[in-house]
Amino acid sequence: MNQDSRVYVAGHRGLVGSAIWRELQRQGFRNLIGRTHQELDLTDTPAVARFYEKEKPEYVFVAAAKVGGILANQQQPAEFLFENLAIQNNIIHGAWLAGVKKLLFLGSSCIYPKLAPQPLKEEYLLTGPLEPTNEWYAVAKIAGIKMCQAFRRQYGCDFISAMPTNMYGPGDNYDLQTSHVLPALIRKFHEAKTSGAPKVTCWGTGLPLREFLYSDDLAAACVFLMQNYSEEQFINVGSGADVSIRELAGQVRRIVGFSGEIVWDPSKPDGTPRKLMDSSRLFALGWKPRVDLETGMRLAYTDFLGRLSQAPK
């Protein structure tokens, strides 16, 4: 992949896709290809085929997906399974038909069994039951990994997969009904501060442990892998450290400047007890994250405030 290569970033307006786009621009890539959902419905097979025929991308980053937190996954299991299968099937199969040189598929740490040993090694895939609160999304992502492996085996395609840990950063989703834990906490604490609320109620016990990676770090890892990795086995992309949700909430409260109480609601689900990725294979290749959690959360809160100021009054 060189600076004149035609590079398609599927999902270039999302949290991860926009970060990959920024990283490619930063590195001087000049022929970037992106389509909004309005311009190209990735669940529409003929439309995706026409796109490939017209644009002829040489490299593809698959960052497009229907995503959400525990609540969204519980309420929309059919949509999470069908839409994600359709999106990745069309992009991956279309890439093979179009003769794409290399493709990187992005999965999720939820592909691992709920009670897998920690930290999570790539070989733990399919060794136990999934976490029920996001199994529909996980099944789709596992299918995407296997599809890339199948196209490598049958057709010799240079299709690789990367499994990122929990992401956050500029352009995140702060909708309390569909967001992941960190952006949801940012919004909750900010709204409590501005309204003068005495407390914030958070889901679960606060005991689960989660790992977080700033989106620009993931983007740098994706470009690095596109240029330096070519194996059938997918590869983990994480920060190498985790934090309890209780500790995370305390950090967000401090960064936002909320002085009230945190109350935990154990009637709400916790999700997987712990999800820490073993990213040693990636680190051994020479890549390491640059943005620590404290710095990243401050940047994320600044992004949230900026988007809040631009929202229609």
C-alpha positions in Angstrom: 0.0 0.0 0.0 1.5 3.3 -1.1 0.3 6.9 -1.0 -1.2 6.7 -4.5 -3.2 3.4 -3.7 -6.9 3.6 -4.0 -8.1 2.9 -0.4 -11.7 2.3 0.5 -12.7 2.9 4.2 -16.1 1.3 4.7 -17.8 3.2 7.6 -15.6 6.3 7.2 -18.0 8.5 9.2 -18.1 6.2 12.3 -15.9 6.2 15.3 -13.3 3.8 14.0 -13.7 4.5 10.3 -13.2 8.3 10.7 -10.1 7.6 12.8 -8.7 5.4 10.0 -9.5 8.1 7.5 -7.6 10.7 9.6 -4.6 8.4 10.0 -4.4 7.7 6.3 -4.6 11.4 5.5 -1.9 12.1 8.1 0.3 9.5 6.4 -0.2 11.2 3.0 -2.6 8.8 1.3 -4.2 10.7 -1.6 -6.8 8.4 -3.1 -9.2 7.7 -0.2 -12.7 6.4 -1.0 -15.7 6.8 1.3 -19.5 6.6 1.0 -22.1 7.6 3.5 -25.0 5.3 4.2 -27.2 7.6 2.1 -24.8 7.3 -0.8 -24.3 3.5 -0.5 -26.4 1.0 1.5 -23.9 -1.7 2.3 -26.7 -4.2 2.9 -27.7 -3.8 -0.8 -25.7 -6.5 -2.7 -26.1 -5.1 -6.2 -25.3 -1.6 -5.0 -22.1 -2.7 -3.4 -21.2 -4.6 -6.6 -21.7 -1.5 -8.7 -19.6 0.5 -6.2 -16.7 -1.9 -6.6 -17.0 -1.9 -10.4 -16.9 1.9 -10.5 -14.4 2.8 -7.8 -12.0 -0.2 -8.2 -10.4 0.1 -4.7 -7.1 -1.7 -4.2 -7.2 -1.8 -0.4 -10.3 -2.1 1.9 -10.8 -1.3 5.6 -14.0 -2.8 6.9 -15.0 -0.5 9.7 -18.8 -0.4 8.8 -21.1 -2.2 11.3 -24.3 -1.7 13.2 -23.0 -1.2 16.8 -24.4 -0.5 20.2 -24.3 -1.3 23.9 -26.0 -3.9 26.0 -29.5 -2.2 25.8 -29.4 -1.9 22.0 -28.2 -5.5 21.6 -31.0 -6.8 23.8 -33.7 -4.8 22.0 -32.6 -5.4 18.4 -31.1 -8.9 18.1 -32.5 -9.5 14.6 -31.1 -6.2 13.3 -27.7 -6.7 14.9 -27.4 -10.2 13.4 -28.9 -9.6 9.9 -27.5 -6.2 9.1 -23.9 -7.0 10.2 -23.9 -10.3 8.3 -25.2 -8.5 5.2 -22.7 -5.6 5.4 -19.6 -7.8 5.8 -20.8 -10.4 3.3 -21.3 -7.8 0.6 -18.0 -6.0 1.3 -15.8 -9.1 1.6 -17.4 -11.1 -1.2 -17.4 -8.0 -3.4 -13.7 -7.4 -2.7 -12.9 -10.9 -3.9 -15.0 -10.4 -7.1 -13.3 -7.0 -7.7 -9.8 -8.3 -7.2 -9.0 -6.2 -4.2 -5.3 -6.6 -3.2 -5.8 -6.6 0.5 -8.7 -6.2 3.0 -8.7 -5.7 6.8 -11.9 -6.8 8.6 -12.5 -5.3 12.1 -14.2 -7.5 14.6 -14.8 -7.0 18.3 -13.6 -8.4 21.7 -17.2 -9.7 22.3 -16.3 -12.7 19.9 -14.6 -14.4 22.9 -16.4 -16.8 25.3 -17.9 -15.1 28.3 -15.8 -17.0 30.8 -12.6 -17.3 28.7 -9.3 -17.2 30.6 -7.7 -13.7 30.9 -6.1 -12.1 29.1 -7.9 -13.1 25.9 -5.7 -14.9 23.5 -6.6 -15.4 19.8 -6.8 -19.1 20.1 -9.7 -18.9 22.7 -12.2 -18.2 19.9 -15.1 -20.7 19.9 -13.9 -22.5 23.1 -17.1 -21.7 25.1 -20.5 -19.9 25.2 -20.7 -16.2 24.4 -22.0 -13.4 26.6 -25.8 -13.5 26.1 -26.2 -9.7 26.1 -24.3 -9.2 22.8 -24.2 -12.7 21.3 -26.0 -11.6 18.1 -23.3 -9.0 17.3 -20.6 -11.5 18.3 -21.9 -14.3 16.0 -21.9 -11.9 13.0 -18.3 -10.8 13.8 -17.2 -14.4 14.1 -18.7 -15.1 10.7 -16.7 -12.2 9.3 -13.5 -13.6 10.7 -14.3 -17.0 9.2 -15.2 -15.5 5.9 -11.9 -13.8 5.6 -10.1 -17.1 6.5 -12.3 -19.0 4.0 -11.4 -16.6 1.1 -7.7 -16.9 2.0 -7.9 -20.7 1.9 -10.0 -21.1 -1.2 -9.0 -18.2 -3.4 -5.6 -17.0 -1.9 -7.1 -13.6 -1.0 -4.9 -11.4 1.3 -7.8 -10.8 3.7 -6.9 -10.3 7.4 -8.9 -9.6 10.6 -8.1 -7.5 13.6 -10.0 -7.7 16.9 -10.0 -4.3 18.8 -10.9 -3.9 22.4 -13.5 -1.3 23.6 -13.1 1.8 21.6 -13.7 5.5 22.4 -12.7 8.9 21.0 -13.8 11.7 18.6 -17.1 11.0 16.9 -18.3 8.5 19.4 -22.0 7.8 20.0 -23.3 9.5 23.2 -27.0 8.3 22.9 -27.8 6.7 26.2 -30.1 4.1 24.5 -27.4 2.8 22.1 -24.0 3.9 23.3 -21.2 1.9 24.9 -20.2 2.4 28.6 -17.6 5.2 28.4 -19.5 7.7 26.2 -22.6 6.9 28.2 -20.9 7.8 31.4 -19.5 11.0 29.9 -23.0 12.1 28.9 -24.6 11.0 32.2 -22.1 12.9 34.4 -22.2 16.0 32.2 -26.0 16.2 32.3 -26.0 15.6 36.1 -23.4 18.4 36.5 -25.3 20.9 34.3 -28.7 20.1 36.0 -27.3 20.2 39.5 -28.4 16.6 40.2 -27.2 15.1 43.5 -26.4 11.7 42.1 -25.8 9.6 39.0 -27.2 6.0 38.8 -25.0 3.6 36.8 -25.8 0.1 35.5 -24.8 -3.0 37.3 -22.3 -3.5 40.2 -19.4 -1.6 38.7 -17.2 -4.6 39.3 -16.6 -5.8 35.7 -13.2 -5.0 34.2 -12.8 -3.5 30.8 -10.0 -2.4 28.5 -10.2 0.7 26.5 -8.3 2.0 23.4 -8.4 5.5 21.9 -9.8 5.4 18.4 -6.8 7.1 16.8 -4.5 4.4 18.3 -6.7 1.7 16.7 -6.5 3.6 13.4 -2.7 3.6 13.6 -2.7 -0.1 14.4 -5.0 -0.8 11.4 -2.8 1.0 8.9 0.3 -0.7 10.5 -1.3 -4.1 10.1 -2.4 -3.5 6.5 1.3 -2.8 5.7 2.9 -5.4 8.0 0.6 -8.3 8.7 -0.6 -11.2 6.4 -1.8 -14.2 8.4 -5.0 -16.3 8.5 -5.2 -16.0 12.3 -6.8 -12.7 13.4 -4.9 -10.5 15.7 -5.9 -8.7 18.9 -5.5 -4.9 19.2 -5.7 -3.6 22.7 -4.0 -1.2 25.2 -2.7 -4.0 27.5 -4.4 -2.7 30.7 -7.9 -2.8 32.1 -9.9 -0.9 34.7 -13.1 -1.6 36.7 -16.3 0.1 35.6 -16.5 1.5 39.1 -13.0 3.1 38.7 -13.9 4.3 35.2 -17.0 6.0 36.5 -14.9 7.8 39.2 -12.4 9.0 36.6 -15.2 10.3 34.3 -16.8 12.1 37.3 -13.6 13.8 38.1 -12.8 14.8 34.5 -16.3 16.1 33.9 -16.3 17.9 37.3 -19.4 16.3 38.8 -19.4 16.5 42.6 -22.4 14.3 43.4 -22.8 10.7 44.4 -22.5 7.6 42.2 -25.2 5.0 42.8 -25.0 1.5 41.4 -28.1 -0.4 40.2 -27.3 -4.2 40.5 -30.7 -5.1 38.9 -29.2 -4.1 35.6 -26.8 -6.5 33.8 -23.0 -6.3 34.2 -22.1 -8.2 31.0 -18.9 -10.2 30.8 -17.0 -10.1 34.1 -13.7 -9.2 32.4 -12.4 -8.5 28.9 -8.7 -7.9 28.6 -7.1 -8.7 25.3 -3.7 -10.3 25.0 -2.1 -8.1 22.4 1.4 -9.5 22.7 1.4 -10.7 19.1 0.8 -7.2 17.8 3.2 -5.6 20.3 5.9 -8.1 19.2 5.5 -6.7 15.6 6.6 -3.3 16.9 3.3 -1.4 17.5 2.2 0.1 20.8 -0.6 2.5 21.7 0.3 6.2 22.4 -2.7 7.7 24.2 -3.2 6.7 27.9 -6.8 6.4 29.3 -6.7 9.7 31.3 -5.6 11.7 28.2 -8.0 9.9 26.0 -11.0 10.5 28.2 -10.1 14.3 28.4 -10.0 14.4 24.6 -13.3 12.5 24.4 -15.0 14.9 26.8 -13.7 17.8 24.8 -15.2 16.2 21.7 -18.5 15.7 23.5 -18.6 19.4 24.5 -17.8 20.5 21.0 -20.6 18.4 19.5 -23.0 19.6 22.2 -22.3 23.2 21.2 -23.0 22.4 17.6 -26.3 20.6 18.2 -29.6 22.3 17.2 -31.0 24.3 20.1 
